[in-house]
Amino acid sequence: MNVNMNAAVRIYTKFTAMKIFKRSALFALLITLAASLTASAQSQDSYTYKPESQELYNSIVHMDSVYFNAYNTCDMDKQAAIYADSIEFYHDKGGLQTSKQALLAAIKQNICGKVTRVLVKGSIEVYPIAGFGAVEIGLHRFINHQESESPSKPDKFIIIWRNRNNRWQITRVISLH
């Protein structure tokens, strides 16, 4: 019985050692695979925007230019025409503004003749919103002529555009500084 017990212990020990080896090998393989995938993902971690619709992209880039030309030249009538009556303007520093008239008054008082918006070239991305319009995401800088003539750091903006009867209007803005 002693011989059988020793044989059983040896078999159990070999079996346990093989099990541990297999688990260790599997764990090492998984670690190597994860490291390889991470390195591969990092080397392929670039992003190039390509619009779904070049026509929509061109329309929104044009409307961005029309609106911000009015903003930079203090054309309040043009700005009023582009903002929807139901505007929601979310500003990370100033909070939420839902009154079109109050928003226009704030622009006239605080922006006109004092601040110029400069688009970061190539930063605009446009995505369709089915049955409604589009979302525009981009970066811009501001020059505060009362403080400095150099542009600010790039700031992110998101604009929701509504298209009714081929007339584009801004319904929502998120401005992050």
Beta strands, then each sheet from edge to edge (+ up, - down):
strand 1: 83-91
strand 2: 95-97
strand 3: 115-119
strand 4: 125-129
strand 5: 133-144
strand 6: 155-164
strand 7: 167-176
sheet 1: 2+ 1- 7- 6+ 5- 3+
sheet 2: 2+ 1- 7- 6+ 5- 4+
end
